[in-house]
Amino acid sequence: NEFKVPPFQDCILSFLGFSDEEKTNMEEMTEMQGGKYLPLGDERCTHLVVEENIVKDLPFEPSKKLYVVKQEWFWGSIQMDAR
């Protein structure tokens, strides 16, 4: 517990495949959990959270340092309250 950090500390997330309402909610949760968010395709993003039931192909070639993760990772991280 002494070394525990918020789930999204030092992470910059963007979101793909979500409704505007879902995206706004997830952006707010990101900030509450110690992270930041930027628009889709911003080079500074560390993680791209995708709605895997909707997104079949990415609209751009992701950089090698961008983690592409499912929304399950996003909510699971919050639920575990750990990075």
C-alpha positions as CSV (number, residue, x, y, z in Angstrom):
1,N,0.0,0.0,0.0
2,E,2.9,2.4,0.8
3,F,4.0,2.4,-2.9
4,K,0.5,2.2,-4.5
5,V,-0.2,4.8,-7.2
6,P,-3.5,5.8,-8.9
7,P,-4.4,3.6,-11.8
8,F,-3.7,6.1,-14.6
9,Q,-0.8,8.1,-13.0
10,D,1.7,9.1,-15.8
11,C,-0.7,7.8,-18.4
12,I,-2.3,9.8,-21.3
13,L,-5.3,8.1,-22.7
14,S,-7.5,8.5,-25.8
15,F,-10.7,6.7,-26.7
16,L,-12.1,5.1,-29.8
17,G,-15.5,3.6,-30.6
18,F,-17.4,5.1,-27.7
19,S,-20.5,7.4,-27.7
20,D,-19.9,11.0,-26.8
21,E,-21.5,10.4,-23.4
22,E,-19.4,7.3,-22.7
23,K,-16.2,9.1,-23.8
24,T,-16.9,12.1,-21.6
25,N,-17.5,9.8,-18.6
26,M,-14.3,7.9,-19.3
27,E,-12.3,11.2,-19.7
28,E,-13.7,12.4,-16.3
29,M,-12.8,9.0,-14.7
30,T,-9.3,9.2,-16.2
31,E,-8.6,12.5,-14.5
32,M,-10.1,11.3,-11.2
33,Q,-7.8,8.3,-11.3
34,G,-4.6,10.4,-11.8
35,G,-4.4,10.4,-15.6
36,K,-4.8,12.8,-18.5
37,Y,-6.5,12.4,-21.9
38,L,-6.0,13.8,-25.3
39,P,-7.8,13.6,-28.7
40,L,-7.4,10.5,-30.8
41,G,-4.2,10.4,-32.8
42,D,-2.2,12.7,-30.5
43,E,1.4,11.5,-30.4
44,R,1.7,12.1,-26.7
45,C,-0.9,9.5,-25.8
46,T,0.4,6.4,-24.0
47,H,-2.8,4.3,-24.2
48,L,-5.6,4.0,-26.7
49,V,-8.7,2.5,-25.2
50,V,-11.0,0.9,-27.8
51,E,-14.5,-0.4,-27.7
52,E,-13.6,-3.9,-29.0
53,N,-17.2,-4.7,-30.2
54,I,-17.2,-1.7,-32.5
55,V,-13.6,-1.1,-33.5
56,K,-12.2,-3.6,-36.0
57,D,-9.4,-1.5,-37.5
58,L,-7.6,1.5,-36.2
59,P,-8.0,4.7,-38.3
60,F,-4.2,5.3,-38.2
61,E,-1.0,3.4,-37.7
62,P,-0.2,3.4,-34.0
63,S,3.3,4.3,-32.8
64,K,5.4,1.5,-31.3
65,K,5.1,3.1,-27.8
66,L,1.2,3.3,-27.9
67,Y,-0.5,0.6,-25.9
68,V,-3.8,-0.3,-27.6
69,V,-6.1,-1.7,-24.8
70,K,-9.7,-2.8,-24.4
71,Q,-12.2,-0.9,-22.3
72,E,-12.1,-4.0,-20.0
73,W,-8.5,-2.9,-19.1
74,F,-9.8,0.6,-18.3
75,W,-12.6,-0.4,-16.0
76,G,-10.5,-3.3,-14.5
77,S,-7.7,-0.9,-13.5
78,I,-10.2,1.4,-11.8
79,Q,-11.8,-1.5,-10.0
80,M,-8.5,-2.9,-8.8
81,D,-7.5,0.7,-7.8
82,A,-4.0,0.0,-9.0
83,R,-1.7,0.6,-12.0
